[in-house]
Structure formats: structure tokens, C-alpha cells
Amino acid sequence: MSTLGSIAIGIAIAEAGEEAETLISEARKLGYKAIRSQVGSMSMDKVIAAIETASRREGIISDTYHQEHALYHAIIDALLGVCRGQLELGNIVRTVGLSYSVVCGPIKSDCNREENWIMVVLYGTIGAPIKGFEHEAIGLGTYHIDTR
């Protein structure tokens, strides 16, 4: 049995290319919607916008309020992990270079398919905008998608 978290983390930390695509394909066979991409910025709003745009474009979420709201909260929770509780980047001279995954589906692969959750995992570096002044970080956010 696979879990939403193990799938999302595996996809986010996988090497870009064949390894990531194989994990995404396996997740889709289990009934999950999944994407992986990258974003780098000193601007929090650009990170959020990149993830939201890719999620809509790739069909992870639709344009309904409930899905957009769930994704937003999952992104913020993941950013809290990467930023260690301080939701600031450029204002305090920090930048991020992140790979991310967005996965939608049940908490466990053998659970009720009516219950949907969305998970965002951010993995990469955060630090001063000087090469070598950054360190690895990971953040995970999950939120229930109301099906009303």
C-alpha cells in the first residue's frame, strides 16, 4: 500500500527526468493525480503562483473555490517547513531553489476514493542569494479537498 505522503515526497526528491516520470506514472496507476516541477525565486508570491498555475494547467485541481483553497493552504504549510516558520524570502534576503510535487487523492491507496486530499512537497535549497550560502530544506503541506 502507498500513502499520499510517500508518493509526494518520492516525486519531489527524485532526480528530474526519467526517475521522476516513472514515479508519477506509478502514482497515476494507483489513481492519484501527480505533477513535479521546479521554481526558484526571492519572492514568495512567485513560488505560490508557479505551483498554483502548474496545478491548474496539469489538471491536478479545477477552478473551483474548494480545490484552489485547499491547494493554497497546502502550499503555505509546505513553505512554513522550508522557511522554518518565517514566511519571508526577499525581504530578509533569502532565496529558494525548489523542486516540488503536487499530488491529489486518498490518504492511502486502498482507501475510499471519494475522499480527496492534496499534498504539496517542496524540496531544495534556501539561503542568501550567494552561491554556497544555501542549505537543503524540505516542507510538506496537506489539506482536505471539500467535495461540496
C-alpha positions as CSV (number, residue, x, y, z in Angstrom):
1,M,0.0,0.0,0.0
2,S,1.2,3.5,-0.8
3,T,0.4,6.7,1.0
4,L,-0.2,10.2,-0.3
5,G,2.8,11.4,1.6
6,S,5.3,8.8,0.5
7,I,4.3,9.3,-3.1
8,A,4.5,13.1,-2.9
9,I,7.9,13.0,-1.1
10,G,9.3,10.5,-3.5
11,I,8.3,12.5,-6.6
12,A,9.7,15.8,-5.1
13,I,13.1,14.4,-4.2
14,A,13.6,12.3,-7.3
15,E,16.0,13.4,-10.0
16,A,14.3,15.3,-12.7
17,G,13.7,13.3,-15.8
18,E,13.2,9.6,-16.1
19,E,13.2,8.8,-12.3
20,A,10.5,11.4,-11.6
21,E,8.4,10.5,-14.6
22,T,8.4,6.8,-13.5
23,L,7.2,7.7,-10.0
24,I,4.5,10.0,-11.5
25,S,3.4,7.2,-13.8
26,E,3.2,4.7,-10.9
27,A,1.2,7.2,-8.8
28,R,-1.3,7.7,-11.7
29,K,-1.7,3.9,-11.9
30,L,-2.8,3.9,-8.3
31,G,-5.4,6.6,-9.1
32,Y,-3.5,9.7,-7.9
33,K,-3.1,12.9,-9.9
34,A,0.5,14.0,-9.7
35,I,3.0,16.6,-11.1
36,R,6.5,17.6,-10.5
37,S,8.3,20.9,-11.4
38,Q,10.8,23.4,-10.2
39,V,10.7,27.0,-9.0
40,G,13.2,29.5,-7.8
41,S,12.7,33.0,-6.5
42,M,13.3,35.5,-3.8
43,S,9.5,36.3,-4.0
44,M,7.0,34.2,-2.0
45,D,4.2,35.1,-4.3
46,K,6.1,33.9,-7.4
47,V,6.6,30.5,-5.7
48,I,2.9,30.3,-4.8
49,A,1.8,31.4,-8.3
50,A,4.1,28.9,-10.1
51,I,2.7,26.0,-8.1
52,E,-0.9,27.1,-8.5
53,T,-0.6,27.7,-12.2
54,A,1.1,24.3,-12.9
55,S,-1.5,22.5,-10.8
56,R,-4.4,24.1,-12.7
57,R,-2.7,23.6,-16.1
58,E,-1.9,19.9,-15.5
59,G,-5.4,19.1,-14.1
60,I,-4.5,18.5,-10.5
61,I,-7.2,21.0,-9.5
62,S,-10.0,22.7,-11.3
63,D,-11.1,26.3,-10.9
64,T,-13.4,25.6,-8.0
65,Y,-13.0,27.5,-4.8
66,H,-12.7,24.4,-2.6
67,Q,-9.8,23.0,-4.7
68,E,-8.0,26.3,-5.1
69,H,-8.4,27.0,-1.3
70,A,-7.0,23.5,-0.4
71,L,-4.0,23.9,-2.7
72,Y,-3.2,27.4,-1.3
73,H,-3.2,26.1,2.3
74,A,-1.1,23.1,1.4
75,I,1.5,25.4,-0.3
76,I,1.6,27.7,2.7
77,D,2.1,24.7,5.1
78,A,4.9,23.4,2.8
79,L,6.6,26.9,2.7
80,L,6.4,27.1,6.5
81,G,8.5,23.9,6.6
82,V,11.1,25.2,4.1
83,C,11.3,28.7,5.7
84,R,11.2,27.2,9.2
85,G,8.2,29.3,10.3
86,Q,9.2,32.6,8.7
87,L,7.1,33.2,5.6
88,E,9.6,35.6,4.1
89,L,12.1,35.4,1.4
90,G,13.4,38.5,-0.4
91,N,12.5,40.9,2.4
92,I,15.1,39.2,4.6
93,V,17.5,38.5,1.7
94,R,16.7,34.8,1.3
95,T,16.1,32.9,-1.9
96,V,14.8,29.4,-2.7
97,G,15.6,26.9,-5.5
98,L,12.9,24.2,-5.2
99,S,11.7,21.1,-6.8
100,Y,8.1,20.4,-5.9
101,S,5.4,17.8,-6.3
102,V,1.6,18.2,-6.0
103,V,-0.3,15.0,-5.5
104,C,-4.1,14.6,-5.1
105,G,-6.0,11.6,-4.0
106,P,-6.8,9.5,-0.9
107,I,-4.5,9.4,2.1
108,K,-3.8,5.7,1.4
109,S,-4.0,4.0,-2.0
110,D,-6.5,1.4,-0.7
111,C,-8.8,4.0,0.9
112,N,-12.2,5.4,-0.1
113,R,-11.8,7.1,-3.5
114,E,-14.5,9.6,-2.5
115,E,-12.2,11.3,0.0
116,N,-9.6,13.5,-1.6
117,W,-6.6,15.3,-0.2
118,I,-4.0,17.4,-1.8
119,M,-0.3,17.4,-0.8
120,V,2.5,19.7,-1.7
121,V,6.1,18.9,-1.1
122,L,8.9,21.4,-1.6
123,Y,12.5,20.2,-1.7
124,G,15.6,22.2,-2.5
125,T,17.7,25.0,-1.1
126,I,17.1,28.1,0.8
127,G,19.6,30.8,1.9
128,A,21.3,34.0,1.0
129,P,21.3,34.8,-2.8
130,I,25.1,33.9,-3.0
131,K,26.3,30.6,-4.4
132,G,27.4,28.3,-1.5
133,F,25.4,30.3,1.2
134,E,22.3,28.0,1.0
135,H,21.3,24.7,2.6
136,E,18.8,22.0,1.9
137,A,15.3,22.1,3.2
138,I,12.0,20.2,2.8
139,G,8.5,21.2,3.5
140,L,5.2,19.3,3.3
141,G,1.7,20.6,3.4
142,T,-1.6,18.6,3.1
143,Y,-5.2,19.7,3.1
144,H,-8.5,18.0,2.6
145,I,-10.5,18.9,-0.5
146,D,-14.1,19.5,0.3
147,T,-16.2,17.9,-2.4
148,R,-19.3,20.1,-1.9
